[in-house]
């Protein structure tokens, strides 16, 4: 049995990059896929959710803060965030999409050969919107992991759109990076858990072609500006750490 796990995160409604990653031989051959949140808050929300649903039981979707926001907006509430594309994306969803997002779990624990019990989350195990970064101080990591069972020795997260692998007091922490809104380098970022080994990957894309396709297929009014900023990767990892840093308690 193939017990490799391909981990994707933060698709943010960008279908062409998702499709490019799904076509990677190692992803196509993986026994399981886990997507660690923020699936649809972007220019192609319906298309991305339908593609993920088409993967069947092979894929596990974890809830992200962006998924909660879409459900809130779709049901007439106010998520209290300054993100116009989230409101727009919520308006595109059918009831089946909203119900899917509303039912997503957070966190998720699965047994993976070579790793034992692996916890998959979005921000941290205790909060899908909590920020932890590769350079977050150890005391903050200890707080975030305070309630984890001792047998969970690997935590896979998302949320900050920057790939990294690091140790936190002998636990391995993996962030696969972002599919739809990469900070640092352009393309689709993902990770592979393969019998005790973790590898980070980046799928290159034809940026102009991807941006043109999204502009042609999406009806989001500001889609050109959105893809120019997020798909083209105008925000560097340094920019992101500077913006997110104050939120990790440093």
GIHU-V130886 format. One line per field, one symbol per residue. phi: phi as a letter, one per 40 degrees, with the letter a starting at -180 (. if undefined). burial: I if it has 16 or more other C-alpha atoms within 10 Angstrom, else O. Layout:
phi = ???
burial = ???
This chain:
phi = .cbcbcbbafcfgbcccdccccccdccccccabbbcgfcbcacbcccccccccccgccbbbbcbcccccccdccbgcbcgbcadccccccccccdccccccccccacbbbcbdgbgcbcbabcbdcacbccbbcbcccccdcccbdbcccccbbbbbagcgbcabacbfgccbbbcgbccbcbhachcbabbbbfgbbbcbbccbcccccccccccccbcdbccccccccccgcccccccccccdccbgc
burial = OOIIIIIIIIIIIIIIIIOOIIOOOOIOIIOIIIIIIIIIIIIIIIIIIOOIIOOOOOIIIIIIIIIIIIIIIIOOOOIOOOOOIIIIIIOIIOOOIIOOIIOIOIIIIOOIIOIIIIIIIIIIIIOIIIIIIIOOOOOOIOOIIOOOOOOIIIIIIIIIIIIIIOOIOOOIIIIIIIIIIIIIIIIIIIIIIIOOOIOIIIIOIOIOOIIOOIIOOIOIOOIIOIIOOIIIIIIOIOOIIOOOIOOOOO
